[in-house]
Amino acid sequence: MWGIKRRDADATSMPPADQTTQRNHMPSCAVRTPLFHHRLPASFIVVAATLLSIAGSTDAFAAEPPTLIVQKCEDFEVTGHGDNQAWEACDWVSLNRRGNGQLDYQSRFKMLYSDNGVYVLFDGADQRLTATMQADFLDLWNEDVFECFFWTNEKDPVYFEYEISPLGFELPILVPNLDGKFLGWRPWHYEGDKRIQKKVSATGGKNESMSTVTGWRAEVFFPYAVLEPLRNVPPKTGTQWRANFYRVDYDQKKTTGWDWARVGPSFHDIENFGTLVFGKVVESEKPQDDIRDLKLADWQPKSMLKTKVTRVNTPSYPVIDVHNHLGGGANVLTEERVKRYLQVMDEANVETVINLDGGWDDKLKETVAALDSAHPGRFLTFALINLRDFETEGWSERETARLRKSFEAGAKGLKFHKSLGLSYRNQAGNLLTIDDERLDPIWELCGEMKRPVMIHTADPAAFFTPLDRFNERWHELNAHPGWVFHGDRYPSREELLEQRNRAIAKHPNTTFIGAHFGNNPEDLETVGQWLDQYPNFHIDIDARISELGRQPYSSRKFFLKYQDRIMFGTDTTPDPNAYRLYYRFLETDDEYFDTAESHHRQGFWNIYGIFLPDNVLEKVYRGNAARILGLKSPVNAASKN
């Protein structure tokens, strides 16, 4: 066995394969610092700069960690082509290009599990197989490679990493990760029933070193025995693992990485891994003979009511969408993508969209250039700050200075994700709270420069209650178990909202916008009390009309009373049907209609329109946001329809 991949160690060569089995069980001192995985020492500053530009850590927090339901199958033989019928039961899952990567290759995977192990099928477009290594257990990540990480139990700081090259050579290791310092071991007695089954194939060329191709695949079966001594193995129905999937490719003198869950510079950023949920049965295995055996997850009721349907193609006034995620950086915001956004906006009479994915530094500048500067008045970009190193000395001063530069570069506001208060912990495991004094200079700068703060705190009330038969959003949480925040690991929802409110009260000169109706649309009375108590607090309606629309009488009264404090938002990439559902909710008295197209299904209930008067619609659609953001007359002189 050998030590592997420890942070900030000098790079050394891997021991010859014939020496590794003679080492003691404890990891050796032979360590190395691979590209993409670690920060390099100062003596390797040129390589480190390359590493960080490829890793693109600013993308890591643009979205919440993903969840994948892994379906069960019977065992089959891997061929490298993914041609077994079992694969037809699951969809491809795309990998995301990391940071400044320049190669726009399709990269994706599928996953299944059986009683004996898990199956992964990797697929990627390519031009050349940059692979020369001709043995297992080498530094495969320095050439073309697919990788997967399985963290089977969050209570144990040990996980399994696997890498496979286009030539079919592999690197399986068990990795203990202690506060970001990690080593790795070759699986003990890697033979017999522990041996991983794997095959690779190429398209458009030969499966040979440096050959010209159009793509390659790797099909891998991991027997549960190879994952020993990890816990939660084998998985049962409902078992959850944390995981991530990666790809690295070297073509055209360019190096590009892809990931499934967005992580920072290190592929070992386990706290931001996605979630695998085992046990959703494939269609062919569902019982068909007795409706009494219908599972709750399969219940999809359809209303028998026949009610009025009003189609609101365009809103009564031009719209400012204050809550949207368009992506960030030049690689994402291509001319073609931005053109599609504008087409939808014009179709739905959306004057301006606020993009909350601005990031910082180069990504922020690229985002402003692609949106705000290229299309004045149609897009406004909000910045983010880097919370990852909040415990390091001088962090608050550095981030405040960085944010000032972001505002000077054109950012019109600041966005905080719900990870503030829920995810960022110090080495002792304590969370960074929303009212932590280290954030005070950030809030003060936003007030000084008249930049509003869009703050997402906590989540729906159902997400903080047990996932049991009483949970009214069971279907949604069963499909997205990573959204469940019930338990001792997290603060209560009430505590999180109190932390936010203390920050709002402490900084009266800073404008705060509470995302998702202040994330408390289930309790309008309390939201009203907040608005009464904090004159610098405002709210948007994004992704919450399913809550507001099931209490239409109370919601209408609330909108009328607080008409100067509510703004329009969707939290959905521009989509005409989604916009029209929001318009229907705000403008009509239609009854009992579905809201799934507005965001996603958030519960098995329908909603009612609240038919707001014209003067209130104008404020909610545009007026309030224009006042806070300092905007003037509508772009293109859009007028009331």
RAMO-V220404 format. One record per residue. N is the residue number from 1. RES is the residue in one small letter. PHI is phi in whole degrees, 0 to 359 (none if undefined). D_FIRST is the distance of its C-alpha to the first C-alpha in whole Angstrom. Layout:
n=N res=RES phi=PHI d_first=D_FIRST
n=N res=RES phi=PHI d_first=D_FIRST
//
This chain:
n=1 res=m phi=none d_first=0
n=2 res=w phi=212 d_first=4
n=3 res=g phi=284 d_first=7
n=4 res=i phi=210 d_first=9
n=5 res=k phi=62 d_first=13
n=6 res=r phi=273 d_first=15
n=7 res=r phi=296 d_first=18
n=8 res=d phi=61 d_first=20
n=9 res=a phi=261 d_first=18
n=10 res=d phi=295 d_first=19
n=11 res=a phi=290 d_first=18
n=12 res=t phi=226 d_first=15
n=13 res=s phi=281 d_first=14
n=14 res=m phi=286 d_first=11
n=15 res=p phi=298 d_first=9
n=16 res=p phi=304 d_first=11
n=17 res=a phi=301 d_first=10
n=18 res=d phi=284 d_first=11
n=19 res=q phi=263 d_first=9
n=20 res=t phi=294 d_first=5
n=21 res=t phi=285 d_first=6
n=22 res=q phi=267 d_first=8
n=23 res=r phi=279 d_first=6
n=24 res=n phi=290 d_first=7
n=25 res=h phi=291 d_first=7
n=26 res=m phi=286 d_first=8
n=27 res=p phi=294 d_first=6
n=28 res=s phi=276 d_first=8
n=29 res=c phi=271 d_first=11
n=30 res=a phi=286 d_first=10
n=31 res=v phi=229 d_first=12
n=32 res=r phi=211 d_first=14
n=33 res=t phi=239 d_first=17
n=34 res=p phi=278 d_first=18
n=35 res=l phi=301 d_first=22
n=36 res=f phi=80 d_first=23
n=37 res=h phi=262 d_first=20
n=38 res=h phi=212 d_first=21
n=39 res=r phi=285 d_first=24
n=40 res=l phi=258 d_first=24
n=41 res=p phi=295 d_first=25
n=42 res=a phi=301 d_first=28
n=43 res=s phi=293 d_first=28
n=44 res=f phi=247 d_first=27
n=45 res=i phi=300 d_first=30
n=46 res=v phi=294 d_first=31
n=47 res=v phi=296 d_first=28
n=48 res=a phi=298 d_first=28
n=49 res=a phi=299 d_first=31
n=50 res=t phi=297 d_first=30
n=51 res=l phi=302 d_first=27
n=52 res=l phi=291 d_first=30
n=53 res=s phi=292 d_first=32
n=54 res=i phi=283 d_first=30
n=55 res=a phi=296 d_first=29
n=56 res=g phi=60 d_first=32
n=57 res=s phi=296 d_first=31
n=58 res=t phi=294 d_first=35
n=59 res=d phi=282 d_first=35
n=60 res=a phi=294 d_first=33
n=61 res=f phi=243 d_first=35
n=62 res=a phi=284 d_first=38
n=63 res=a phi=209 d_first=37
n=64 res=e phi=287 d_first=36
n=65 res=p phi=304 d_first=33
n=66 res=p phi=281 d_first=33
n=67 res=t phi=232 d_first=33
n=68 res=l phi=231 d_first=33
n=69 res=i phi=274 d_first=34
n=70 res=v phi=263 d_first=32
n=71 res=q phi=273 d_first=34
n=72 res=k phi=266 d_first=33
n=73 res=c phi=214 d_first=34
n=74 res=e phi=277 d_first=34
n=75 res=d phi=293 d_first=31
n=76 res=f phi=211 d_first=31
n=77 res=e phi=270 d_first=30
n=78 res=v phi=280 d_first=28
n=79 res=t phi=239 d_first=30
n=80 res=g phi=91 d_first=29
n=81 res=h phi=253 d_first=32
n=82 res=g phi=66 d_first=32
n=83 res=d phi=261 d_first=36
n=84 res=n phi=287 d_first=35
n=85 res=q phi=300 d_first=38
n=86 res=a phi=302 d_first=36
n=87 res=w phi=293 d_first=35
n=88 res=e phi=291 d_first=39
n=89 res=a phi=281 d_first=38
n=90 res=c phi=229 d_first=37
n=91 res=d phi=268 d_first=37
n=92 res=w phi=291 d_first=35
n=93 res=v phi=244 d_first=34
n=94 res=s phi=280 d_first=34
n=95 res=l phi=267 d_first=32
n=96 res=n phi=261 d_first=33
n=97 res=r phi=292 d_first=33
n=98 res=r phi=268 d_first=32
n=99 res=g phi=47 d_first=34
n=100 res=n phi=265 d_first=35
n=101 res=g phi=303 d_first=34
n=102 res=q phi=253 d_first=36
n=103 res=l phi=272 d_first=35
n=104 res=d phi=263 d_first=37
n=105 res=y phi=261 d_first=35
n=106 res=q phi=299 d_first=35
n=107 res=s phi=221 d_first=32
n=108 res=r phi=203 d_first=32
n=109 res=f phi=207 d_first=30
n=110 res=k phi=231 d_first=31
n=111 res=m phi=214 d_first=29
n=112 res=l phi=224 d_first=30
n=113 res=y phi=217 d_first=29
n=114 res=s phi=229 d_first=29
n=115 res=d phi=290 d_first=29
n=116 res=n phi=244 d_first=26
n=117 res=g phi=175 d_first=24
n=118 res=v phi=244 d_first=25
n=119 res=y phi=245 d_first=26
n=120 res=v phi=228 d_first=26
n=121 res=l phi=243 d_first=28
n=122 res=f phi=260 d_first=28
n=123 res=d phi=214 d_first=31
n=124 res=g phi=211 d_first=32
n=125 res=a phi=291 d_first=34
n=126 res=d phi=199 d_first=34
n=127 res=q phi=241 d_first=35
n=128 res=r phi=213 d_first=33
n=129 res=l phi=276 d_first=29
n=130 res=t phi=281 d_first=28
n=131 res=a phi=207 d_first=25
n=132 res=t phi=237 d_first=24
n=133 res=m phi=290 d_first=20
n=134 res=q phi=242 d_first=20
n=135 res=a phi=204 d_first=16
n=136 res=d phi=284 d_first=14
n=137 res=f phi=61 d_first=11
n=138 res=l phi=251 d_first=13
n=139 res=d phi=282 d_first=15
n=140 res=l phi=298 d_first=17
n=141 res=w phi=293 d_first=19
n=142 res=n phi=279 d_first=21
n=143 res=e phi=225 d_first=23
n=144 res=d phi=304 d_first=25
n=145 res=v phi=197 d_first=22
n=146 res=f phi=252 d_first=23
n=147 res=e phi=221 d_first=20
n=148 res=c phi=218 d_first=21
n=149 res=f phi=236 d_first=19
n=150 res=f phi=240 d_first=20
n=151 res=w phi=253 d_first=20
n=152 res=t phi=279 d_first=22
n=153 res=n phi=213 d_first=23
n=154 res=e phi=293 d_first=24
n=155 res=k phi=282 d_first=24
n=156 res=d phi=250 d_first=21
n=157 res=p phi=278 d_first=19
n=158 res=v phi=227 d_first=16
n=159 res=y phi=216 d_first=16
n=160 res=f phi=251 d_first=15
n=161 res=e phi=240 d_first=15
n=162 res=y phi=221 d_first=16
n=163 res=e phi=231 d_first=17
n=164 res=i phi=221 d_first=19
n=165 res=s phi=265 d_first=21
n=166 res=p phi=297 d_first=25
n=167 res=l phi=268 d_first=24
n=168 res=g phi=90 d_first=22
n=169 res=f phi=272 d_first=18
n=170 res=e phi=228 d_first=16
n=171 res=l phi=223 d_first=13
n=172 res=p phi=264 d_first=12
n=173 res=i phi=214 d_first=10
n=174 res=l phi=263 d_first=11
n=175 res=v phi=238 d_first=12
n=176 res=p phi=275 d_first=14
n=177 res=n phi=238 d_first=17
n=178 res=l phi=248 d_first=19
n=179 res=d phi=54 d_first=22
n=180 res=g phi=85 d_first=21
n=181 res=k phi=255 d_first=18
n=182 res=f phi=219 d_first=14
n=183 res=l phi=236 d_first=11
n=184 res=g phi=208 d_first=8
n=185 res=w phi=233 d_first=5
n=186 res=r phi=293 d_first=6
n=187 res=p phi=307 d_first=8
n=188 res=w phi=290 d_first=8
n=189 res=h phi=52 d_first=11
n=190 res=y phi=284 d_first=11
n=191 res=e phi=196 d_first=15
n=192 res=g phi=57 d_first=18
n=193 res=d phi=286 d_first=19
n=194 res=k phi=271 d_first=16
n=195 res=r phi=289 d_first=16
n=196 res=i phi=285 d_first=18
n=197 res=q phi=264 d_first=21
n=198 res=k phi=208 d_first=22
n=199 res=k phi=218 d_first=25
n=200 res=v phi=232 d_first=26
n=201 res=s phi=211 d_first=30
n=202 res=a phi=235 d_first=32
n=203 res=t phi=243 d_first=36
n=204 res=g phi=74 d_first=38
n=205 res=g phi=173 d_first=37
n=206 res=k phi=278 d_first=34
n=207 res=n phi=277 d_first=30
n=208 res=e phi=227 d_first=30
n=209 res=s phi=302 d_first=28
n=210 res=m phi=65 d_first=31
n=211 res=s phi=282 d_first=33
n=212 res=t phi=278 d_first=36
n=213 res=v phi=218 d_first=36
n=214 res=t phi=251 d_first=37
n=215 res=g phi=172 d_first=34
n=216 res=w phi=208 d_first=31
n=217 res=r phi=231 d_first=29
n=218 res=a phi=226 d_first=26
n=219 res=e phi=242 d_first=26
n=220 res=v phi=227 d_first=23
n=221 res=f phi=244 d_first=23
n=222 res=f phi=256 d_first=20
n=223 res=p phi=295 d_first=20
n=224 res=y phi=301 d_first=20
n=225 res=a phi=299 d_first=18
n=226 res=v phi=287 d_first=15
n=227 res=l phi=272 d_first=16
n=228 res=e phi=299 d_first=15
n=229 res=p phi=258 d_first=16
n=230 res=l phi=295 d_first=18
n=231 res=r phi=270 d_first=21
n=232 res=n phi=64 d_first=24
n=233 res=v phi=230 d_first=23
n=234 res=p phi=287 d_first=25
n=235 res=p phi=287 d_first=27
n=236 res=k phi=258 d_first=31
n=237 res=t phi=300 d_first=34
n=238 res=g phi=95 d_first=34
n=239 res=t phi=299 d_first=30
n=240 res=q phi=241 d_first=29
n=241 res=w phi=243 d_first=26
n=242 res=r phi=271 d_first=25
n=243 res=a phi=200 d_first=24
n=244 res=n phi=209 d_first=24
n=245 res=f phi=229 d_first=24
n=246 res=y phi=223 d_first=24
n=247 res=r phi=218 d_first=25
n=248 res=v phi=230 d_first=25
n=249 res=d phi=223 d_first=28
n=250 res=y phi=238 d_first=29
n=251 res=d phi=222 d_first=33
n=252 res=q phi=53 d_first=36
n=253 res=k phi=60 d_first=34
n=254 res=k phi=236 d_first=33
n=255 res=t phi=241 d_first=30
n=256 res=t phi=228 d_first=30
n=257 res=g phi=242 d_first=28
n=258 res=w phi=228 d_first=29
n=259 res=d phi=218 d_first=28
n=260 res=w phi=273 d_first=29
n=261 res=a phi=272 d_first=29
n=262 res=r phi=289 d_first=31
n=263 res=v phi=236 d_first=28
n=264 res=g phi=281 d_first=28
n=265 res=p phi=301 d_first=26
n=266 res=s phi=269 d_first=23
n=267 res=f phi=294 d_first=22
n=268 res=h phi=265 d_first=20
n=269 res=d phi=282 d_first=24
n=270 res=i phi=293 d_first=23
n=271 res=e phi=295 d_first=26
n=272 res=n phi=255 d_first=28
n=273 res=f phi=298 d_first=26
n=274 res=g phi=280 d_first=29
n=275 res=t phi=238 d_first=29
n=276 res=l phi=258 d_first=29
n=277 res=v phi=241 d_first=32
n=278 res=f phi=265 d_first=31
n=279 res=g phi=123 d_first=34
n=280 res=k phi=287 d_first=37
n=281 res=v phi=281 d_first=39
n=282 res=v phi=290 d_first=40
n=283 res=e phi=305 d_first=44
n=284 res=s phi=293 d_first=44
n=285 res=e phi=265 d_first=43
n=286 res=k phi=286 d_first=45
n=287 res=p phi=294 d_first=48
n=288 res=q phi=246 d_first=51
n=289 res=d phi=271 d_first=54
n=290 res=d phi=217 d_first=54
n=291 res=i phi=296 d_first=55
n=292 res=r phi=293 d_first=54
n=293 res=d phi=267 d_first=50
n=294 res=l phi=302 d_first=50
n=295 res=k phi=275 d_first=47
n=296 res=l phi=303 d_first=48
n=297 res=a phi=296 d_first=45
n=298 res=d phi=263 d_first=47
n=299 res=w phi=281 d_first=51
n=300 res=q phi=230 d_first=52
n=301 res=p phi=292 d_first=56
n=302 res=k phi=240 d_first=59
n=303 res=s phi=291 d_first=62
n=304 res=m phi=264 d_first=65
n=305 res=l phi=291 d_first=67
n=306 res=k phi=248 d_first=69
n=307 res=t phi=233 d_first=69
n=308 res=k phi=296 d_first=70
n=309 res=v phi=239 d_first=68
n=310 res=t phi=252 d_first=68
n=311 res=r phi=264 d_first=67
n=312 res=v phi=260 d_first=66
n=313 res=n phi=292 d_first=65
n=314 res=t phi=227 d_first=66
n=315 res=p phi=285 d_first=66
n=316 res=s phi=293 d_first=69
n=317 res=y phi=221 d_first=68
n=318 res=p phi=301 d_first=65
n=319 res=v phi=248 d_first=62
n=320 res=i phi=249 d_first=59
n=321 res=d phi=270 d_first=56
n=322 res=v phi=275 d_first=54
n=323 res=h phi=220 d_first=51
n=324 res=n phi=212 d_first=49
n=325 res=h phi=233 d_first=46
n=326 res=l phi=261 d_first=46
n=327 res=g phi=90 d_first=43
n=328 res=g phi=216 d_first=42
n=329 res=g phi=94 d_first=42
n=330 res=a phi=294 d_first=43
n=331 res=n phi=294 d_first=41
n=332 res=v phi=273 d_first=42
n=333 res=l phi=271 d_first=45
n=334 res=t phi=288 d_first=47
n=335 res=e phi=301 d_first=50
n=336 res=e phi=294 d_first=50
n=337 res=r phi=294 d_first=49
n=338 res=v phi=296 d_first=51
n=339 res=k phi=299 d_first=54
n=340 res=r phi=295 d_first=53
n=341 res=y phi=302 d_first=53
n=342 res=l phi=295 d_first=56
n=343 res=q phi=299 d_first=58
n=344 res=v phi=294 d_first=57
n=345 res=m phi=300 d_first=58
n=346 res=d phi=296 d_first=61
n=347 res=e phi=297 d_first=62
n=348 res=a phi=260 d_first=61
n=349 res=n phi=57 d_first=63
n=350 res=v phi=264 d_first=60
n=351 res=e phi=288 d_first=61
n=352 res=t phi=218 d_first=58
n=353 res=v phi=240 d_first=54
n=354 res=i phi=269 d_first=52
n=355 res=n phi=265 d_first=49
n=356 res=l phi=265 d_first=46
n=357 res=d phi=252 d_first=43
n=358 res=g phi=293 d_first=44
n=359 res=g phi=71 d_first=41
n=360 res=w phi=209 d_first=41
n=361 res=d phi=54 d_first=42
n=362 res=d phi=298 d_first=42
n=363 res=k phi=297 d_first=41
n=364 res=l phi=299 d_first=44
n=365 res=k phi=297 d_first=46
n=366 res=e phi=295 d_first=45
n=367 res=t phi=293 d_first=46
n=368 res=v phi=299 d_first=50
n=369 res=a phi=295 d_first=50
n=370 res=a phi=285 d_first=50
n=371 res=l phi=247 d_first=52
n=372 res=d phi=299 d_first=54
n=373 res=s phi=285 d_first=55
n=374 res=a phi=288 d_first=55
n=375 res=h phi=222 d_first=57
n=376 res=p phi=305 d_first=59
n=377 res=g phi=86 d_first=60
n=378 res=r phi=271 d_first=58
n=379 res=f phi=224 d_first=54
n=380 res=l phi=230 d_first=53
n=381 res=t phi=253 d_first=50
n=382 res=f phi=257 d_first=48
n=383 res=a phi=272 d_first=45
n=384 res=l phi=237 d_first=42
n=385 res=i phi=240 d_first=41
n=386 res=n phi=268 d_first=37
n=387 res=l phi=270 d_first=36
n=388 res=r phi=299 d_first=32
n=389 res=d phi=258 d_first=33
n=390 res=f phi=298 d_first=36
n=391 res=e phi=271 d_first=34
n=392 res=t phi=282 d_first=34
n=393 res=e phi=297 d_first=37
n=394 res=g phi=81 d_first=40
n=395 res=w phi=300 d_first=39
n=396 res=s phi=300 d_first=42
n=397 res=e phi=294 d_first=44
n=398 res=r phi=296 d_first=42
n=399 res=e phi=288 d_first=42
n=400 res=t phi=296 d_first=46
n=401 res=a phi=294 d_first=46
n=402 res=r phi=296 d_first=44
n=403 res=l phi=295 d_first=46
n=404 res=r phi=301 d_first=49
n=405 res=k phi=296 d_first=48
n=406 res=s phi=297 d_first=47
n=407 res=f phi=295 d_first=51
n=408 res=e phi=295 d_first=52
n=409 res=a phi=277 d_first=51
n=410 res=g phi=123 d_first=52
n=411 res=a phi=294 d_first=50
n=412 res=k phi=261 d_first=53
n=413 res=g phi=184 d_first=51
n=414 res=l phi=231 d_first=48
n=415 res=k phi=246 d_first=46
n=416 res=f phi=241 d_first=44
n=417 res=h phi=280 d_first=41
n=418 res=k phi=292 d_first=41
n=419 res=s phi=299 d_first=38
n=420 res=l phi=290 d_first=39
n=421 res=g phi=102 d_first=40
n=422 res=l phi=242 d_first=37
n=423 res=s phi=235 d_first=34
n=424 res=y phi=278 d_first=34
n=425 res=r phi=237 d_first=32
n=426 res=n phi=274 d_first=31
n=427 res=q phi=296 d_first=28
n=428 res=a phi=278 d_first=30
n=429 res=g phi=91 d_first=31
n=430 res=n phi=276 d_first=34
n=431 res=l phi=284 d_first=36
n=432 res=l phi=285 d_first=38
n=433 res=t phi=274 d_first=41
n=434 res=i phi=292 d_first=44
n=435 res=d phi=260 d_first=46
n=436 res=d phi=301 d_first=44
n=437 res=e phi=296 d_first=46
n=438 res=r phi=293 d_first=44
n=439 res=l phi=271 d_first=45
n=440 res=d phi=305 d_first=48
n=441 res=p phi=297 d_first=49
n=442 res=i phi=294 d_first=47
n=443 res=w phi=299 d_first=50
n=444 res=e phi=296 d_first=53
n=445 res=l phi=298 d_first=52
n=446 res=c phi=298 d_first=53
n=447 res=g phi=292 d_first=56
n=448 res=e phi=300 d_first=57
n=449 res=m phi=263 d_first=56
n=450 res=k phi=58 d_first=58
n=451 res=r phi=247 d_first=54
n=452 res=p phi=292 d_first=54
n=453 res=v phi=250 d_first=51
n=454 res=m phi=271 d_first=50
n=455 res=i phi=238 d_first=48
n=456 res=h phi=259 d_first=46
n=457 res=t phi=241 d_first=45
n=458 res=a phi=61 d_first=44
n=459 res=d phi=200 d_first=45
n=460 res=p phi=307 d_first=47
n=461 res=a phi=303 d_first=48
n=462 res=a phi=296 d_first=47
n=463 res=f phi=286 d_first=43
n=464 res=f phi=252 d_first=43
n=465 res=t phi=243 d_first=45
n=466 res=p phi=302 d_first=43
n=467 res=l phi=275 d_first=42
n=468 res=d phi=226 d_first=44
n=469 res=r phi=292 d_first=48
n=470 res=f phi=265 d_first=50
n=471 res=n phi=283 d_first=48
n=472 res=e phi=288 d_first=50
n=473 res=r phi=244 d_first=48
n=474 res=w phi=302 d_first=45
n=475 res=h phi=302 d_first=45
n=476 res=e phi=296 d_first=44
n=477 res=l phi=285 d_first=41
n=478 res=n phi=295 d_first=40
n=479 res=a phi=280 d_first=40
n=480 res=h phi=228 d_first=38
n=481 res=p phi=297 d_first=36
n=482 res=g phi=292 d_first=35
n=483 res=w phi=269 d_first=38
n=484 res=v phi=276 d_first=39
n=485 res=f phi=242 d_first=39
n=486 res=h phi=278 d_first=40
n=487 res=g phi=125 d_first=38
n=488 res=d phi=290 d_first=37
n=489 res=r phi=289 d_first=35
n=490 res=y phi=240 d_first=37
n=491 res=p phi=293 d_first=41
n=492 res=s phi=289 d_first=44
n=493 res=r phi=299 d_first=46
n=494 res=e phi=297 d_first=49
n=495 res=e phi=295 d_first=47
n=496 res=l phi=298 d_first=45
n=497 res=l phi=293 d_first=49
n=498 res=e phi=292 d_first=50
n=499 res=q phi=302 d_first=48
n=500 res=r phi=300 d_first=49
n=501 res=n phi=295 d_first=52
n=502 res=r phi=295 d_first=52
n=503 res=a phi=294 d_first=51
n=504 res=i phi=298 d_first=54
n=505 res=a phi=293 d_first=56
n=506 res=k phi=287 d_first=55
n=507 res=h phi=232 d_first=55
n=508 res=p phi=293 d_first=59
n=509 res=n phi=271 d_first=59
n=510 res=t phi=254 d_first=56
n=511 res=t phi=272 d_first=56
n=512 res=f phi=248 d_first=54
n=513 res=i phi=248 d_first=54
n=514 res=g phi=280 d_first=52
n=515 res=a phi=300 d_first=50
n=516 res=h phi=60 d_first=51
n=517 res=f phi=59 d_first=54
n=518 res=g phi=69 d_first=53
n=519 res=n phi=53 d_first=50
n=520 res=n phi=209 d_first=53
n=521 res=p phi=292 d_first=55
n=522 res=e phi=288 d_first=55
n=523 res=d phi=223 d_first=57
n=524 res=l phi=296 d_first=60
n=525 res=e phi=299 d_first=62
n=526 res=t phi=292 d_first=59
n=527 res=v phi=300 d_first=58
n=528 res=g phi=299 d_first=62
n=529 res=q phi=297 d_first=62
n=530 res=w phi=298 d_first=59
n=531 res=l phi=296 d_first=61
n=532 res=d phi=292 d_first=64
n=533 res=q phi=278 d_first=62
n=534 res=y phi=240 d_first=60
n=535 res=p phi=294 d_first=62
n=536 res=n phi=268 d_first=59
n=537 res=f phi=250 d_first=58
n=538 res=h phi=228 d_first=58
n=539 res=i phi=222 d_first=56
n=540 res=d phi=240 d_first=55
n=541 res=i phi=257 d_first=56
n=542 res=d phi=300 d_first=53
n=543 res=a phi=57 d_first=51
n=544 res=r phi=226 d_first=53
n=545 res=i phi=289 d_first=56
n=546 res=s phi=293 d_first=55
n=547 res=e phi=279 d_first=55
n=548 res=l phi=293 d_first=59
n=549 res=g phi=284 d_first=60
n=550 res=r phi=268 d_first=60
n=551 res=q phi=230 d_first=62
n=552 res=p phi=296 d_first=65
n=553 res=y phi=294 d_first=68
n=554 res=s phi=294 d_first=66
n=555 res=s phi=295 d_first=64
n=556 res=r phi=298 d_first=67
n=557 res=k phi=300 d_first=68
n=558 res=f phi=295 d_first=65
n=559 res=f phi=298 d_first=65
n=560 res=l phi=293 d_first=69
n=561 res=k phi=288 d_first=69
n=562 res=y phi=248 d_first=66
n=563 res=q phi=297 d_first=67
n=564 res=d phi=270 d_first=66
n=565 res=r phi=237 d_first=62
n=566 res=i phi=246 d_first=61
n=567 res=m phi=234 d_first=59
n=568 res=f phi=276 d_first=58
n=569 res=g phi=198 d_first=55
n=570 res=t phi=235 d_first=53
n=571 res=d phi=62 d_first=49
n=572 res=t phi=227 d_first=49
n=573 res=t phi=311 d_first=48
n=574 res=p phi=318 d_first=52
n=575 res=d phi=215 d_first=53
n=576 res=p phi=298 d_first=57
n=577 res=n phi=292 d_first=57
n=578 res=a phi=296 d_first=55
n=579 res=y phi=301 d_first=58
n=580 res=r phi=292 d_first=60
n=581 res=l phi=293 d_first=59
n=582 res=y phi=297 d_first=59
n=583 res=y phi=298 d_first=63
n=584 res=r phi=298 d_first=64
n=585 res=f phi=297 d_first=63
n=586 res=l phi=282 d_first=64
n=587 res=e phi=254 d_first=68
n=588 res=t phi=246 d_first=69
n=589 res=d phi=253 d_first=70
n=590 res=d phi=300 d_first=68
n=591 res=e phi=246 d_first=67
n=592 res=y phi=50 d_first=63
n=593 res=f phi=244 d_first=61
n=594 res=d phi=283 d_first=58
n=595 res=t phi=242 d_first=55
n=596 res=a phi=304 d_first=52
n=597 res=e phi=289 d_first=53
n=598 res=s phi=284 d_first=53
n=599 res=h phi=203 d_first=50
n=600 res=h phi=194 d_first=48
n=601 res=r phi=293 d_first=49
n=602 res=q phi=245 d_first=49
n=603 res=g phi=158 d_first=51
n=604 res=f phi=269 d_first=53
n=605 res=w phi=218 d_first=56
n=606 res=n phi=253 d_first=59
n=607 res=i phi=232 d_first=61
n=608 res=y phi=234 d_first=64
n=609 res=g phi=288 d_first=65
n=610 res=i phi=244 d_first=67
n=611 res=f phi=32 d_first=69
n=612 res=l phi=289 d_first=69
n=613 res=p phi=289 d_first=73
n=614 res=d phi=303 d_first=73
n=615 res=n phi=296 d_first=72
n=616 res=v phi=283 d_first=69
n=617 res=l phi=302 d_first=68
n=618 res=e phi=299 d_first=68
n=619 res=k phi=291 d_first=67
n=620 res=v phi=291 d_first=63
n=621 res=y phi=295 d_first=63
n=622 res=r phi=216 d_first=64
n=623 res=g phi=303 d_first=66
n=624 res=n phi=295 d_first=63
n=625 res=a phi=295 d_first=60
n=626 res=a phi=298 d_first=63
n=627 res=r phi=295 d_first=64
n=628 res=i phi=290 d_first=61
n=629 res=l phi=270 d_first=59
n=630 res=g phi=74 d_first=63
n=631 res=l phi=270 d_first=63
n=632 res=k phi=249 d_first=67
n=633 res=s phi=293 d_first=69
n=634 res=p phi=301 d_first=67
n=635 res=v phi=296 d_first=65
n=636 res=n phi=61 d_first=68
n=637 res=a phi=53 d_first=70
n=638 res=a phi=299 d_first=69
n=639 res=s phi=229 d_first=72
n=640 res=k phi=300 d_first=72
n=641 res=n phi=278 d_first=73
//
